[in-house]
Amino acid sequence: MNYWILQTMNALAFGSLLFLLSSGFSLIFGLMKIPNMAHGALFMCGAFIGVALVTAGCPFVLAVPLSGLAVGGLGLLLERTVLRRIAGNELAQVLATLGIAFIAADGCRQLWGTTPLQVDAPTALQGSALLGGVPFPRYRLLICALALASAAVLAGVEHNTRIGARLRAAVDDADMARAMGVRVDRLFTLVFAAACALVGMAGALGVPMLSAYLGLDMEMLPFALIVVILGGVGSLGGALLASALTGLCYVFGQALLPGLAYVILFLPMVAMLALRPQGLFGKGAP
């Protein structure tokens, strides 16, 4: 029994990290219609920047938001210099962001080498807490709590603030929003940078669990795609549920049927595309 509880908690912790990774991707794709294939590379950059800051003596609790700011700045530069010029051309956006992902991977190779890098969780979060009599790492519990808090904050901003109202109006009818005085281009830039900052923080937060290494970008990008497809494009609630389901499929697949782990992981995505292309909570869902 303890084994199943522990594996379930590991799955939920991994799913929480996936939500922090994929929520920004879901917002960018759902609201701005940008298929950002560099999202995994931004996660990896956040991880390496977090390691570099901690190694330089920066406290971990400060390194995480600083990593987010750095990656958010990269996202701002990417949107202003590249994506804005090819707005509406999804094929060009896919090719451009894939190219940027390869450039980012090579840049990380040049800056940090090929050896995986690791940092420990903050001292206060080391050790375990008892859950149902089963010890579980405190740091992973923090990841779960941060995912839930992030979901609540993002939903609150989207539905209960003036920025959220302007964003929904711009998504529904950009021309009418402009006529009403909404600076749509500036708003989309802000959303894109904020989503990149979120994935940068997720990368730094994930280092004690995953470490930072070359190839992390292409390992995490498929998870973001699976979550968005299962949950529905632009749906935060769908992303949260899909992240938990994906974490459960991956962890239990690796534990019980390691030879079929990726079949178990991708099969729900294929079934969703065939039976319900809009996802669990995407637009068009009843």
Helices and strands as residue ranges (DSSP letters): H 2-32, H 39-55, H 60-81, G 83-86, H 90-112, G 123-125, E 128-131, E 134-137, H 138-160, H 162-172, H 174-179, H 184-210, H 216-231, H 236-256, G 258-260, H 261-275
